[in-house]
């Protein structure tokens, strides 16, 4: 495996771990500093993830589309905005984004484990100059990477479990 591919798999895996964690956490609505910090960190991690995951995925032979089918939070769009359902399409939205907005939603009180109103991040919006704003589930994105993409990379590129 080329050094750049190995490096990209390592970087994508690190970023996917952080995205998984951020997308699985509850945040206190009243803590603006925390919400702004998490927003900036998630955007940074999504950027790194998309670039590195795409570089690695492009080394694979063309195959079936990888679906984003494992959300962390149950949610439905409240408008007509499309929802990304394919891994590569979601990566392209992030890479070519002219707008990337993190979506916070209130968690029902009976599911909250923190005092006050709890917020979660079930999606973000990405818009490109050629595609309209689209919902993307960050947890489903990282889950697809760890359970569908990374095993294919290991198998196809002859990598070991360290990658």
C-alpha positions, 0 to 999 in steps of 0.5 A: 500500500502506498504511504499516502493511502496508508496516511489517508486511512489513518487520518480518516479513521481518526476523524471518523472516531471524533465524528462518531463521538461528537454525533453521539453526545448530548450538549447543554443548550444553555452553554453557547461556548461549548456549542460553538466549540463543538460546531467548529470541531465537527466542521474541522473533522468532517473536512479532514474525514471527507478528503482522506476517506475519499482518497482512500476509497478511490483506490478501491475497485468500483462496486456497490454504493455504500449506504448511510443506513445507521443513524444514532438519533431517530429524526426526519427532515421537516422540509423538502431538503434531500437526505444523503443516503450514499457514502461517496455522495456525502463525501462529495457534498462535504469536499465541495461545500460552499456552506456547511451548517451543523444541526442541533436538535432538542432531545426529549426530556425522558432521553436526556442525561444532563440537567436542562435542555439537551441538544444532539447533532443528528445531521448537518447541512452541506450545500455545493455550488452545483447541488442544493443543501442536503441533510447528512447524518454524521453518525451514519457517515462514520458508522458506514466508514468503520463497518463498510468502507474500512473492511473493504479497504483492508481486504482490497488493499491488503492491509492489516488491523492497524489500519 
